[in-house]
Each structure stands twice: as C-alpha cells, then as structure tokens.
Amino acid sequence: LEFYSGIGGWHYALAASTLRCEVVGAFELNPNANEVYAHNFSMKPRQCNIEKLRLVELEAFGADMWVMSPPCQPFTRLGKRKDVDDHRTDSCLSLLAKIPVMAHPPRHLLLENVQGFECSETRRRLTGILASCDYKLEEFLLDPRQLGVPNSRLRYYMIATRQTDAPPSAAAAEAVAGLVTGDGTEDKTPALLQREPPSGGGSSATARRKLREFLEPEPEQRDPAAADRTAVVGGNGVGNALSEKVLLQSGGCVDIVLRDSAHTTCFTKAYSQYAKGTGSVLASACDGPDDASTLLGWTEDEYALYCAKDVYGDGHAAGSGS
C-alpha cells in the first residue's frame, strides 16, 4: 500500500528495485497529483484523508508492505517546525496507531521524509509505536548521489521489519495509545545511521555518473553559436526558457548544469519563481563548457569562474561536471 502517494515516487522506486511486488492500493488527498499518478500508472489513487481510513479497509488489502512519505512541512528548515503541533502530522500517527489492533499487520514499512524529521517528536512517537509492535528499525540519512543519481537531496529513510507473524499483544496496544498522545517518554529506537554525501571530487563510481544518463534525448541537435540566448533551458521552445532579464540579473546565482554535469540541486516548490536555491536549470543546447559560455554571452574565463563557485553550499563546484 502506498500512502501519501503524490505522483507515484514510491511506485517508481518499487518498480525499479529488485523486489517482486505489486502496488495494490494508493491514497492521496491532492486531486491533481492523483491525475498525474493515473497517467503514470494503470491505477488511480483513492482521494481521501488518510486519517479517516478504517481498520477493516486496511485489513482487506492484505498488503505485507506499507510505503509512505508523510507531509514534510512540519519539519522543514524553512518552515515553522511545529512538529506534532502541526495537524499535518495527525494522519500518520493515526495510521500507525492502527497496527497494534490489526490481525495481520504489514511485515515491512518504509518511510521517507526531510532532514530534520530524525530529531522530531513525531519520529520518536512513530518509532516507539513500531518498536512496541515488534518491528526492527533501521534509519538513515541518505543523498541520491551516494546511489548514483546526480541530485543533491539529503533525506531521512526508515526501514521497519516485523519480527513475528503473531498479532500484536494487548500490552503493545496500551503502549501505543500512550505514544500517540505523547504520554510515552522513553525512546528505545536504534541510533540513526548517517552517511555524508560525497564531495564533488569523490572517487566512487556512483559519484561520477552524468546527468545525460537520466535525461531524454533532445528531439534535434541545435547549433549553440546560432541559438538564441533565451534558449538556455529546455529544448521545447521559449516557454521553457530563462528570460534575458533573469540571465542578466541572476545568471551568476542560477545553478546551470550541462548534460555531462554530475549534479543537480534539490528542487523546491519555488522553482521557476526564484532564481537562487530552488533547483538547477539545464543548458540543453550546450555540449560542453565552451558552448555554455557562448550561449550565456560570457567569456570562457567568466564561465570558468562561475563553475568554480560553490553555488549550492555543499562544497561541490556547480556546473563543473566533476
């Protein structure tokens, strides 16, 4: 079962994995996301408030794995960080509180969220619930670049595996009731396993994979010298391009990447609204740094200086492709 399914991130991940599994149900409140999900896959998520799902409905699926990415807004570094005082955490706590009264709880549970979730009260309660129901927990902070994906996006991941087929005990149900309300105080979960993202000059093979491996090919090759300067981004015309004004005013802080770059920055909801810190833009008309400097109207020295800048704050030289 896929909860908070969005446009199907977990569905894609499961399909790309070596696991033999089938998504038998998905749940998402956002109707626009559900339409995209239906386009991407042969099923449409149920539009509902996950907090309102009934125990009998969950049992009927007979799913042995639950995957979820609960709302991250209560934990983001740019948000108010209200944690359990933000009502957007209620649905996840309510969902996991059903596990101790299930006849057949899921054998596995996978959860993803933003960095910051690992030190939250919500995380303490969730892991306490799972530990009370005989789940073995592993928690990680991982960056996609560690797995060969050229994108900087540090995230929290939890893997929970139940150690028995027996239904949870009555004692577990009592313990969970206290954890949901915050009455439980002891944290018995294992320490978080954190791996730092590799540096831009990392020697591992996964750190050197290029962006072109993950992009669709351009419909046609263009001559960078003859291309209009507004065609820096996208290959589908001016509608996807950065404007001349943005390039002149903010070109130095926009993270411009090439097809042979080995990074992109984390995309945010402010992408296309703000130039700095919201996500990378692709110079699709460029085959290399020389083409990029020509298209931007910069000298080669100016472009080399830009590539040496730490644009997104983790020590990686943006646009260098290293």
C-alpha positions as a Markdown table, in Angstrom:
| # | Residue | x | y | z |
|---|---|---|---|---|
| 1 | Leu | 0.0 | 0.0 | 0.0 |
| 2 | Glu | 1.2 | 3.4 | -0.9 |
| 3 | Phe | 0.2 | 6.3 | 1.4 |
| 4 | Tyr | 0.6 | 10.0 | 0.6 |
| 5 | Ser | 1.2 | 8.7 | -3.0 |
| 6 | Gly | 1.7 | 12.0 | -4.7 |
| 7 | Ile | 2.6 | 11.4 | -8.4 |
| 8 | Gly | 3.9 | 7.9 | -7.6 |
| 9 | Gly | 7.5 | 8.3 | -6.3 |
| 10 | Trp | 7.3 | 5.1 | -4.2 |
| 11 | His | 5.6 | 3.2 | -7.1 |
| 12 | Tyr | 8.5 | 4.2 | -9.4 |
| 13 | Ala | 11.1 | 3.1 | -6.8 |
| 14 | Leu | 9.5 | -0.3 | -6.2 |
| 15 | Ala | 9.3 | -0.9 | -10.0 |
| 16 | Ala | 13.0 | 0.0 | -10.3 |
| 17 | Ser | 14.0 | -2.2 | -7.4 |
| 18 | Thr | 14.7 | -6.0 | -7.5 |
| 19 | Leu | 11.7 | -6.6 | -5.2 |
| 20 | Arg | 8.9 | -8.7 | -6.6 |
| 21 | Cys | 5.9 | -6.6 | -5.5 |
| 22 | Glu | 2.7 | -5.1 | -6.7 |
| 23 | Val | 1.1 | -1.8 | -5.6 |
| 24 | Val | -2.4 | -2.9 | -4.7 |
| 25 | Gly | -3.7 | 0.4 | -3.4 |
| 26 | Ala | -2.7 | 4.1 | -3.2 |
| 27 | Phe | -4.0 | 7.0 | -1.1 |
| 28 | Glu | -3.6 | 10.7 | -1.8 |
| 29 | Leu | -5.7 | 13.8 | -0.9 |
| 30 | Asn | -4.5 | 16.0 | -3.8 |
| 31 | Pro | -6.6 | 15.5 | -6.9 |
| 32 | Asn | -4.0 | 17.0 | -9.3 |
| 33 | Ala | -1.4 | 14.5 | -8.0 |
| 34 | Asn | -3.9 | 11.7 | -8.5 |
| 35 | Glu | -4.4 | 12.6 | -12.1 |
| 36 | Val | -0.7 | 12.5 | -12.8 |
| 37 | Tyr | -0.4 | 9.2 | -10.9 |
| 38 | Ala | -3.2 | 7.8 | -13.0 |
| 39 | His | -1.3 | 8.9 | -16.2 |
| 40 | Asn | 1.9 | 7.4 | -15.0 |
| 41 | Phe | 0.4 | 4.0 | -13.9 |
| 42 | Ser | -2.5 | 1.8 | -14.7 |
| 43 | Met | -4.4 | 2.7 | -11.5 |
| 44 | Lys | -5.7 | 5.9 | -9.8 |
| 45 | Pro | -5.2 | 6.5 | -6.1 |
| 46 | Arg | -8.1 | 6.9 | -3.8 |
| 47 | Gln | -8.7 | 10.5 | -2.9 |
| 48 | Cys | -9.2 | 10.6 | 0.8 |
| 49 | Asn | -8.0 | 11.8 | 4.1 |
| 50 | Ile | -5.7 | 9.1 | 5.3 |
| 51 | Glu | -6.6 | 9.8 | 8.9 |
| 52 | Lys | -10.1 | 8.6 | 8.1 |
| 53 | Leu | -9.2 | 5.2 | 6.7 |
| 54 | Arg | -10.9 | 2.4 | 8.6 |
| 55 | Leu | -9.2 | -0.6 | 10.0 |
| 56 | Val | -11.4 | -3.0 | 8.0 |
| 57 | Glu | -10.4 | -1.3 | 4.8 |
| 58 | Leu | -6.7 | -1.7 | 5.5 |
| 59 | Glu | -7.1 | -5.3 | 6.5 |
| 60 | Ala | -9.0 | -6.1 | 3.3 |
| 61 | Phe | -6.0 | -5.3 | 1.1 |
| 62 | Gly | -3.8 | -7.9 | 2.9 |
| 63 | Ala | -0.7 | -5.9 | 2.0 |
| 64 | Asp | 2.5 | -7.1 | 3.5 |
| 65 | Met | 4.3 | -3.7 | 2.9 |
| 66 | Trp | 3.3 | -0.1 | 3.5 |
| 67 | Val | 5.3 | 2.7 | 2.0 |
| 68 | Met | 4.8 | 6.4 | 2.7 |
| 69 | Ser | 6.1 | 9.9 | 2.6 |
| 70 | Pro | 4.1 | 11.9 | 5.1 |
| 71 | Pro | 3.8 | 15.7 | 4.9 |
| 72 | Cys | 7.2 | 17.2 | 5.4 |
| 73 | Gln | 6.1 | 20.8 | 6.1 |
| 74 | Pro | 6.1 | 20.3 | 10.0 |
| 75 | Phe | 9.8 | 19.6 | 9.8 |
| 76 | Thr | 11.4 | 21.6 | 7.0 |
| 77 | Arg | 14.2 | 24.0 | 7.9 |
| 78 | Leu | 12.4 | 26.9 | 6.2 |
| 79 | Gly | 9.1 | 26.2 | 7.9 |
| 80 | Lys | 7.8 | 26.8 | 11.4 |
| 81 | Arg | 8.8 | 23.4 | 12.6 |
| 82 | Lys | 5.7 | 22.9 | 14.7 |
| 83 | Asp | 6.2 | 19.1 | 14.7 |
| 84 | Val | 3.3 | 17.4 | 16.5 |
| 85 | Asp | 1.6 | 20.7 | 17.0 |
| 86 | Asp | 1.1 | 20.8 | 13.2 |
| 87 | His | -2.1 | 18.9 | 12.4 |
| 88 | Arg | -0.5 | 17.6 | 9.2 |
| 89 | Thr | 1.2 | 15.0 | 11.4 |
| 90 | Asp | -2.1 | 13.6 | 12.7 |
| 91 | Ser | -2.8 | 11.3 | 9.8 |
| 92 | Cys | 0.5 | 9.4 | 10.0 |
| 93 | Leu | 0.2 | 8.9 | 13.8 |
| 94 | Ser | -3.4 | 7.8 | 13.4 |
| 95 | Leu | -2.4 | 5.4 | 10.6 |
| 96 | Leu | 0.4 | 3.7 | 12.6 |
| 97 | Ala | -1.8 | 3.6 | 15.7 |
| 98 | Lys | -4.0 | 1.0 | 13.8 |
| 99 | Ile | -1.1 | -1.5 | 13.6 |
| 100 | Pro | -1.4 | -3.0 | 17.1 |
| 101 | Val | -5.1 | -3.8 | 16.6 |
| 102 | Met | -4.6 | -5.4 | 13.2 |
| 103 | Ala | -5.0 | -9.2 | 12.8 |
| 104 | His | -2.3 | -9.1 | 10.0 |
| 105 | Pro | -0.1 | -6.0 | 10.3 |
| 106 | Pro | 2.3 | -5.3 | 7.4 |
| 107 | Arg | 5.5 | -7.2 | 7.5 |
| 108 | His | 7.5 | -4.2 | 6.2 |
| 109 | Leu | 7.1 | -0.4 | 6.4 |
| 110 | Leu | 9.2 | 2.1 | 4.5 |
| 111 | Leu | 9.1 | 5.8 | 5.3 |
| 112 | Glu | 10.8 | 8.9 | 3.8 |
| 113 | Asn | 10.9 | 12.5 | 4.9 |
| 114 | Val | 13.1 | 15.6 | 5.0 |
| 115 | Gln | 16.2 | 16.0 | 7.0 |
| 116 | Gly | 15.0 | 17.3 | 10.4 |
| 117 | Phe | 12.4 | 14.6 | 10.8 |
| 118 | Glu | 15.1 | 12.4 | 12.5 |
| 119 | Cys | 15.1 | 14.8 | 15.6 |
| 120 | Ser | 11.4 | 15.4 | 15.8 |
| 121 | Glu | 8.8 | 14.3 | 18.4 |
| 122 | Thr | 6.8 | 12.8 | 15.6 |
| 123 | Arg | 9.6 | 10.5 | 14.7 |
| 124 | Arg | 10.0 | 9.5 | 18.4 |
| 125 | Arg | 6.4 | 8.5 | 18.6 |
| 126 | Leu | 6.3 | 6.7 | 15.3 |
| 127 | Thr | 9.4 | 4.6 | 16.0 |
| 128 | Gly | 8.1 | 3.9 | 19.5 |
| 129 | Ile | 4.8 | 2.6 | 18.1 |
| 130 | Leu | 6.7 | 0.3 | 15.7 |
| 131 | Ala | 9.2 | -0.9 | 18.3 |
| 132 | Ser | 6.2 | -1.8 | 20.6 |
| 133 | Cys | 4.8 | -3.9 | 17.8 |
| 134 | Asp | 7.9 | -6.0 | 17.4 |
| 135 | Tyr | 9.4 | -4.1 | 14.4 |
| 136 | Lys | 13.1 | -4.0 | 13.9 |
| 137 | Leu | 14.1 | -0.5 | 12.8 |
| 138 | Glu | 16.9 | 0.9 | 10.7 |
| 139 | Glu | 17.1 | 4.7 | 10.0 |
| 140 | Phe | 19.3 | 6.6 | 7.6 |
| 141 | Leu | 20.2 | 10.0 | 6.2 |
| 142 | Leu | 21.0 | 9.4 | 2.5 |
| 143 | Asp | 21.7 | 11.5 | -0.5 |
| 144 | Pro | 20.8 | 10.3 | -4.0 |
| 145 | Arg | 24.4 | 11.0 | -5.2 |
| 146 | Gln | 25.5 | 8.1 | -2.9 |
| 147 | Leu | 23.4 | 5.8 | -5.1 |
| 148 | Gly | 24.5 | 7.1 | -8.5 |
| 149 | Val | 21.8 | 9.7 | -9.0 |
| 150 | Pro | 23.2 | 13.2 | -9.8 |
| 151 | Asn | 20.9 | 15.2 | -7.5 |
| 152 | Ser | 21.7 | 16.8 | -4.1 |
| 153 | Arg | 18.7 | 15.9 | -1.9 |
| 154 | Leu | 19.6 | 14.7 | 1.6 |
| 155 | Arg | 16.6 | 12.8 | 3.1 |
| 156 | Tyr | 15.6 | 10.6 | 6.1 |
| 157 | Tyr | 14.6 | 7.0 | 5.4 |
| 158 | Met | 13.3 | 4.3 | 7.8 |
| 159 | Ile | 13.0 | 0.6 | 7.2 |
| 160 | Ala | 10.9 | -1.3 | 9.6 |
| 161 | Thr | 10.6 | -5.1 | 9.5 |
| 162 | Arg | 8.3 | -7.1 | 11.8 |
| 163 | Gln | 10.0 | -10.0 | 13.6 |
| 164 | Thr | 6.9 | -12.2 | 14.2 |
| 165 | Asp | 3.7 | -13.3 | 12.4 |
| 166 | Ala | 1.7 | -13.2 | 15.6 |
| 167 | Pro | -0.8 | -10.4 | 16.1 |
| 168 | Pro | 0.4 | -7.5 | 18.4 |
| 169 | Ser | -0.3 | -8.1 | 22.1 |
| 170 | Ala | -2.7 | -6.1 | 24.2 |
| 171 | Ala | 0.3 | -4.6 | 26.0 |
| 172 | Ala | 1.5 | -3.2 | 22.7 |
| 173 | Ala | -1.8 | -1.6 | 22.1 |
| 174 | Glu | -1.7 | 0.1 | 25.5 |
| 175 | Ala | 1.8 | 1.3 | 24.9 |
| 176 | Val | 0.9 | 2.7 | 21.5 |
| 177 | Ala | -2.0 | 4.6 | 22.9 |
| 178 | Gly | 0.3 | 6.5 | 25.2 |
| 179 | Leu | 2.8 | 7.1 | 22.4 |
| 180 | Val | 0.2 | 8.6 | 20.1 |
| 181 | Thr | -0.8 | 11.1 | 22.7 |
| 182 | Gly | 2.8 | 11.8 | 23.7 |
| 183 | Asp | 2.5 | 10.2 | 27.2 |
| 184 | Gly | 5.3 | 7.7 | 26.5 |
| 185 | Thr | 8.7 | 9.2 | 27.2 |
| 186 | Glu | 11.3 | 6.5 | 26.6 |
| 187 | Asp | 13.0 | 6.3 | 23.2 |
| 188 | Lys | 14.1 | 2.7 | 22.6 |
| 189 | Thr | 14.9 | 3.1 | 18.8 |
| 190 | Pro | 18.4 | 2.5 | 17.5 |
| 191 | Ala | 20.7 | 5.3 | 16.6 |
| 192 | Leu | 20.4 | 7.0 | 13.3 |
| 193 | Leu | 22.9 | 5.8 | 10.7 |
| 194 | Gln | 24.1 | 8.9 | 8.8 |
| 195 | Arg | 26.3 | 8.9 | 5.8 |
| 196 | Glu | 27.6 | 12.2 | 4.5 |
| 197 | Pro | 27.1 | 13.0 | 0.8 |
| 198 | Pro | 30.2 | 12.5 | -1.3 |
| 199 | Ser | 32.2 | 15.6 | -2.2 |
| 200 | Gly | 32.2 | 16.9 | -5.8 |
| 201 | Gly | 35.6 | 15.2 | -6.4 |
| 202 | Gly | 34.5 | 11.9 | -4.9 |
| 203 | Ser | 36.3 | 8.9 | -6.3 |
| 204 | Ser | 33.4 | 6.4 | -6.2 |
| 205 | Ala | 31.8 | 5.4 | -9.5 |
| 206 | Thr | 28.4 | 6.4 | -8.3 |
| 207 | Ala | 29.6 | 9.9 | -7.6 |
| 208 | Arg | 30.7 | 10.4 | -11.3 |
| 209 | Arg | 27.5 | 9.4 | -13.2 |
| 210 | Lys | 26.4 | 12.1 | -15.6 |
| 211 | Leu | 23.1 | 13.8 | -15.9 |
| 212 | Arg | 22.7 | 12.7 | -19.6 |
| 213 | Glu | 22.2 | 9.1 | -18.3 |
| 214 | Phe | 18.9 | 10.3 | -16.8 |
| 215 | Leu | 17.6 | 12.6 | -19.5 |
| 216 | Glu | 15.5 | 12.0 | -22.5 |
| 217 | Pro | 17.4 | 12.8 | -25.8 |
| 218 | Glu | 16.9 | 16.1 | -27.4 |
| 219 | Pro | 14.5 | 15.9 | -30.4 |
| 220 | Glu | 17.1 | 17.7 | -32.6 |
| 221 | Gln | 20.6 | 19.0 | -32.3 |
| 222 | Arg | 21.0 | 22.8 | -32.3 |
| 223 | Asp | 23.9 | 25.0 | -33.1 |
| 224 | Pro | 24.9 | 26.7 | -29.9 |
| 225 | Ala | 26.5 | 29.6 | -31.7 |
| 226 | Ala | 23.3 | 30.3 | -33.6 |
| 227 | Ala | 20.9 | 29.7 | -30.7 |
| 228 | Asp | 19.1 | 32.5 | -29.2 |
| 229 | Arg | 20.4 | 33.3 | -25.7 |
| 230 | Thr | 16.9 | 32.9 | -24.2 |
| 231 | Ala | 17.0 | 29.2 | -25.1 |
| 232 | Val | 19.2 | 28.2 | -22.2 |
| 233 | Val | 16.7 | 25.9 | -20.5 |
| 234 | Gly | 14.7 | 23.1 | -22.1 |
| 235 | Gly | 14.6 | 22.0 | -25.7 |
| 236 | Asn | 10.9 | 22.8 | -26.3 |
| 237 | Gly | 11.0 | 26.5 | -27.1 |
| 238 | Val | 10.8 | 29.8 | -25.3 |
| 239 | Gly | 8.1 | 28.6 | -22.9 |
| 240 | Asn | 10.6 | 26.6 | -21.0 |
| 241 | Ala | 13.5 | 29.1 | -21.3 |
| 242 | Leu | 15.1 | 31.5 | -18.9 |
| 243 | Ser | 14.4 | 35.1 | -20.0 |
| 244 | Glu | 17.1 | 37.6 | -21.0 |
| 245 | Lys | 16.2 | 39.6 | -17.8 |
| 246 | Val | 16.8 | 36.6 | -15.5 |
| 247 | Leu | 20.1 | 35.8 | -17.1 |
| 248 | Leu | 21.4 | 39.3 | -16.8 |
| 249 | Gln | 20.2 | 39.8 | -13.2 |
| 250 | Ser | 20.6 | 36.4 | -11.7 |
| 251 | Gly | 22.8 | 34.4 | -14.1 |
| 252 | Gly | 25.6 | 34.3 | -11.5 |
| 253 | Cys | 23.4 | 32.5 | -8.9 |
| 254 | Val | 21.4 | 30.2 | -11.1 |
| 255 | Asp | 22.7 | 26.6 | -11.0 |
| 256 | Ile | 23.2 | 26.0 | -14.7 |
| 257 | Val | 24.0 | 22.4 | -15.5 |
| 258 | Leu | 25.0 | 20.6 | -18.7 |
| 259 | Arg | 24.2 | 17.1 | -19.8 |
| 260 | Asp | 27.7 | 16.0 | -18.7 |
| 261 | Ser | 27.3 | 17.5 | -15.2 |
| 262 | Ala | 27.3 | 15.1 | -12.3 |
| 263 | His | 25.0 | 17.0 | -10.1 |
| 264 | Thr | 21.7 | 18.9 | -9.8 |
| 265 | Thr | 20.4 | 20.8 | -6.8 |
| 266 | Cys | 17.3 | 20.0 | -4.8 |
| 267 | Phe | 14.1 | 21.2 | -6.4 |
| 268 | Thr | 11.7 | 23.2 | -4.3 |
| 269 | Lys | 8.1 | 24.5 | -4.8 |
| 270 | Ala | 9.6 | 27.9 | -5.6 |
| 271 | Tyr | 11.2 | 26.6 | -8.8 |
| 272 | Ser | 10.5 | 29.0 | -11.7 |
| 273 | Gln | 9.6 | 31.8 | -9.2 |
| 274 | Tyr | 13.0 | 32.4 | -7.6 |
| 275 | Ala | 16.4 | 32.0 | -9.3 |
| 276 | Lys | 18.6 | 31.1 | -6.3 |
| 277 | Gly | 18.4 | 27.9 | -4.3 |
| 278 | Thr | 15.3 | 26.4 | -5.9 |
| 279 | Gly | 16.7 | 23.9 | -8.4 |
| 280 | Ser | 19.1 | 23.5 | -11.3 |
| 281 | Val | 18.4 | 24.6 | -14.9 |
| 282 | Leu | 19.6 | 22.7 | -17.9 |
| 283 | Ala | 21.6 | 24.3 | -20.7 |
| 284 | Ser | 20.2 | 21.8 | -23.2 |
| 285 | Ala | 21.6 | 23.4 | -26.3 |
| 286 | Cys | 25.2 | 23.0 | -25.0 |
| 287 | Asp | 27.5 | 20.1 | -25.5 |
| 288 | Gly | 30.3 | 21.4 | -23.3 |
| 289 | Pro | 31.6 | 24.4 | -21.3 |
| 290 | Asp | 32.7 | 26.3 | -24.4 |
| 291 | Asp | 29.1 | 26.1 | -25.8 |
| 292 | Ala | 27.7 | 27.2 | -22.5 |
| 293 | Ser | 29.9 | 30.3 | -22.2 |
| 294 | Thr | 29.0 | 31.2 | -25.8 |
| 295 | Leu | 25.2 | 30.8 | -25.2 |
| 296 | Leu | 25.4 | 32.8 | -22.0 |
| 297 | Gly | 27.3 | 35.6 | -23.6 |
| 298 | Trp | 30.2 | 35.2 | -21.1 |
| 299 | Thr | 33.9 | 34.8 | -21.8 |
| 300 | Glu | 35.5 | 31.4 | -21.2 |
| 301 | Asp | 37.2 | 32.9 | -18.1 |
| 302 | Glu | 33.9 | 34.2 | -16.7 |
| 303 | Tyr | 32.3 | 30.8 | -17.2 |
| 304 | Ala | 35.3 | 29.0 | -15.6 |
| 305 | Leu | 35.0 | 31.4 | -12.6 |
| 306 | Tyr | 31.2 | 30.6 | -12.3 |
| 307 | Cys | 31.9 | 26.8 | -12.4 |
| 308 | Ala | 34.4 | 27.2 | -9.5 |
| 309 | Lys | 31.7 | 28.8 | -7.3 |
| 310 | Asp | 30.1 | 26.8 | -4.5 |
| 311 | Val | 26.6 | 27.6 | -5.7 |
| 312 | Tyr | 24.6 | 25.4 | -3.5 |
| 313 | Gly | 26.6 | 25.3 | -0.3 |
| 314 | Asp | 27.9 | 21.7 | 0.0 |
| 315 | Gly | 31.4 | 22.1 | -1.4 |
| 316 | His | 30.5 | 20.9 | -4.9 |
| 317 | Ala | 31.6 | 23.1 | -7.8 |
| 318 | Ala | 28.4 | 23.8 | -9.7 |
| 319 | Gly | 28.5 | 23.2 | -13.4 |
| 320 | Ser | 31.9 | 21.5 | -13.3 |
| 321 | Gly | 30.7 | 18.1 | -14.1 |
| 322 | Ser | 33.2 | 16.7 | -11.6 |
